[in-house]
């Protein structure tokens, strides 16, 4: 995710923002939600190519204090 751009958009609008594009690590999801201030993160390739499962991402985020539905 482009964290500075995502954060600027999140600060400028009053609607939910979805960070999209560029996920390669579990930390990228966390950064998109915390540093990027996104309300949600979108990813595809890491799931399609089996790098992570949705469950792995959610469990990681939960351990880091991000509220998620498991």
N, C-alpha and C positions, 0 to 999 in steps of 0.2 A: 504494500500500500504506500501511497505517497502521503506520509504522515503530516507534513506541514500543510499541504493542500486540504486534506481531509479535516484537519483541525480548524483551519480557516473557514471552511464551508460550515462546519458544525457550529462555529461561533457566530456565523453571519445569518443563519436561517433558523426558523422556528419549527422546522419539520424534521422527522427522523432522517438520519444520514446513514447510508450503507457504504462501507469501505469495500472496494472491489479491485482485484487485480494485483498480482505480484506475491501471493503467499507462497512461502517456501519452507517456513519453520513454524512450530507451534508458537514461538515468541511473536511472530508477525501478527497472529490473531490477537494476542494480548495487547500489543502495541497499537493496533488499529482501534481497539476499544478504549484504551486508556490514554495514550499520547495523542491519538488521532480523534478522540472523542466521538467516535462513530457509535451509532446505536446498534449496528449489526455489521457482520463481516460476511462477504461473499467469496467463495472459493470453489474451484472446480477441478483443476488439474491434480492437485494433491489428493483428491478423492478418487478421481478417475484412474490415476496411476497407482493407487494403493499405498501412497506414502503415509497417509493417516486415515483413520476412520472418523466419522462424525463423533462417535462415542469418545475416542481418544482426545479429540479437540475439546469437547465439552468437559471431560474429566480434568484435563489440564487447566482450562479456564476456571473451573470451580475451585481447584486447589489454589489458584492464584487470587481467589476472592471475587471472581466475576460471577454474578448470579446467572445460572443457566438451568434449563429443564433437562434432566437426564432421561 
